[in-house]
């Protein structure tokens, strides 16, 4: 899987523990490492170093959705919050109905 603007940092062909970096912003998408996880991908904010999860507190289903979320956060389409989160965790806020992210 190659998406413009992203570089894979982990060995190609592996899924568990795989991770990518957004070249322009250094945001990261990482796989949790569990081979049967339903929402295995999470994000790392390079500024706060917080782990970022979906609005529902879970990770994201696919790497493509995860990358799309990063790009939407960077463009201002999605916002982050640490409300009702444990330390060093943030969630993506849904800003309007009809534009929810697929978690």
C-alpha positions as CSV (number, residue, x, y, z in Angstrom):
1,X,0.0,0.0,0.0
2,X,1.5,3.3,-1.1
3,X,-0.3,6.6,-0.4
4,X,1.2,9.9,-1.7
5,X,3.0,11.8,1.1
6,X,3.5,8.7,3.3
7,X,6.6,6.6,3.9
8,X,6.5,3.1,5.4
9,X,9.0,2.8,8.3
10,X,8.4,-0.9,9.0
11,X,9.3,-3.9,6.9
12,X,7.1,-4.2,3.8
13,X,4.7,-7.2,3.8
14,X,4.1,-7.2,7.6
15,X,0.9,-6.0,9.2
16,X,1.5,-6.3,12.9
17,X,3.6,-3.4,14.3
18,X,3.6,-1.8,10.9
19,X,4.0,2.0,10.9
20,X,4.1,4.9,8.5
21,X,5.1,8.6,8.7
22,X,3.4,11.5,7.0
23,X,6.4,13.2,5.3
24,X,5.2,16.8,5.6
25,X,4.0,16.7,9.2
26,X,5.7,13.7,10.8
27,X,2.4,12.4,12.1
28,X,2.6,8.6,12.4
29,X,0.1,5.8,11.8
30,X,0.9,2.6,13.7
31,X,-0.5,-0.9,14.0
32,X,-1.1,-2.1,17.6
33,X,0.6,-5.4,17.0
34,X,-2.4,-7.7,17.7
35,X,-3.0,-9.9,14.7
36,X,-6.8,-10.2,15.1
37,X,-7.6,-6.6,16.3
38,X,-10.7,-5.1,14.8
39,X,-9.4,-1.5,15.1
40,X,-5.7,-2.0,15.1
41,X,-4.4,1.4,13.8
42,X,-3.8,4.5,15.9
43,X,-2.1,7.8,15.3
44,X,0.8,9.6,17.0
45,X,0.7,13.4,17.1
46,X,4.3,14.6,16.6
47,X,3.8,17.8,18.6
48,X,2.2,16.4,21.8
49,X,3.4,12.9,21.3
50,X,-0.1,11.8,22.3
51,X,-1.7,8.7,20.9
52,X,-4.8,9.6,18.9
53,X,-7.8,7.3,18.6
54,X,-11.2,7.5,16.9
55,X,-14.1,9.5,18.3
56,X,-15.5,6.4,19.9
57,X,-12.3,5.6,21.8
58,X,-11.3,2.8,19.5
59,X,-8.5,2.7,16.9
60,X,-9.1,2.8,13.2
61,X,-10.0,-0.2,11.0
62,X,-7.6,0.4,8.1
63,X,-4.4,2.1,7.4
64,X,-6.1,4.1,4.6
65,X,-8.7,5.5,7.0
66,X,-6.0,6.3,9.5
67,X,-4.0,8.3,6.9
68,X,-7.2,10.0,5.8
69,X,-7.9,11.1,9.4
70,X,-4.4,12.6,9.7
71,X,-4.8,14.5,6.5
72,X,-8.2,15.8,7.6
73,X,-6.8,16.9,11.0
74,X,-4.0,18.7,9.3
75,X,-6.5,20.5,6.9
76,X,-8.7,21.5,9.8
77,X,-11.6,19.3,8.8
78,X,-11.3,17.3,12.0
79,X,-10.4,18.4,15.5
80,X,-8.8,16.6,18.4
81,X,-9.8,16.6,22.1
82,X,-8.4,15.1,25.3
83,X,-11.8,15.4,27.1
84,X,-12.8,12.2,28.8
85,X,-9.4,10.7,27.9
86,X,-6.6,9.3,30.0
87,X,-3.3,11.0,30.1
88,X,-1.4,11.1,26.7
89,X,-4.5,10.0,24.7
90,X,-6.6,12.2,22.4
91,X,-9.7,11.5,20.4
92,X,-10.8,12.8,17.0
93,X,-13.9,14.9,17.3
94,X,-16.7,14.5,14.8
95,X,-17.5,18.0,13.7
96,X,-20.6,17.5,11.7
97,X,-23.0,14.6,10.9
98,X,-22.5,13.1,7.5
99,X,-18.7,13.6,7.7
100,X,-18.0,11.0,10.3
101,X,-14.9,9.0,10.0
102,X,-15.1,5.3,9.5
103,X,-13.5,3.9,12.6
